Amino acid sequence: MSFHHLDQYAHVESPITSTPPVVRLLATVTLALGVSTLPLGAWIQIALFAAVVALVAAAARVPATVLLIRVAGPLGFVVLASVALLFLVPGETAFRLGPLRVSDAGLLRFGSAMSRSAVALGAAVLLVSTTSFPDLVNALRQLRLPRAVTTSLGLAYRLLYILSDEIERIERAARSRGARPVSGRRRKLLVGIAAAALTRSLARGERTYRAMLARGYHGEMHSLHSKRVDLRSALLLTALILITAATTLSAYWTG
């Protein structure tokens, strides 16, 4: 299984990928916090944040279609979680959907939730698309996240792909031996595949741990390609924080 189905733009030369991963992570958190703290109906400020995300996507050379497709999936869960606001929030009737009444206050809350979520998800998708997972883990390590957490994340990311490959090989072996997932045999086949995958993953984990000890592992994983925060990146992050703070505060001042 390929490791680069999500971060295929991490190796594209651009002003974004030349920035240290820790700065990219902090910038994403800044944008997400800024847009999430906006008051209801701050459409101008939401549009400004969306424009920033669009500019970053263009600078990172991430196609708009890719960005929209990747945002659409998690945004669907936001729709399912927020659609009740249209009918449950009291207010004046905006329109009716059959027997259901959509209030103006509910429409305002639903629109604000959707637009803010879309901007925050867009920033997160850009981070994942332009930053490899090992770089993200290294950025979390630089931010002094507990060592056990970052190590577990890094190992889990690698072992998930190994486990997926193991399951695919077991399924191919079962099909080559005439196994067909039909009727009552399907459940037995799935149970056998799950048991074999669990056994192999446990054995693989033990072998991986012994290999790490043999290579000098003492509880800390080091990165060979760690990027230090330079003056240019620090200034860009500071400017983004100031712009985000000014945009958010302007929504309250003008409101």
Buried (B, 14 or more C-beta within 10 A) or exposed (E): EEEEEBBBBBEEEBEBBEBBBBBBBBBBBBBBBBBEBBEBBBEEBBEBBBEBBBEBBBBBBBEEEBBBEBBEEBBEEBEEEBBEBBEEBEBEEBEEEEEEBBBEBBBBBBBBBBBBBBBBBBBBBBBBBBBBBBBBBBBBBBEEEEEEEBBEBBBEBEBEEBBEEBBEEBBEEBEEEEBEBEEEEEEEBEEEBEEBBEEBBEEBBEEBEEEBEEEEBEEEBEBEEBBEBEEEBEEBBEEBBEBBBEBBEBBEEEE
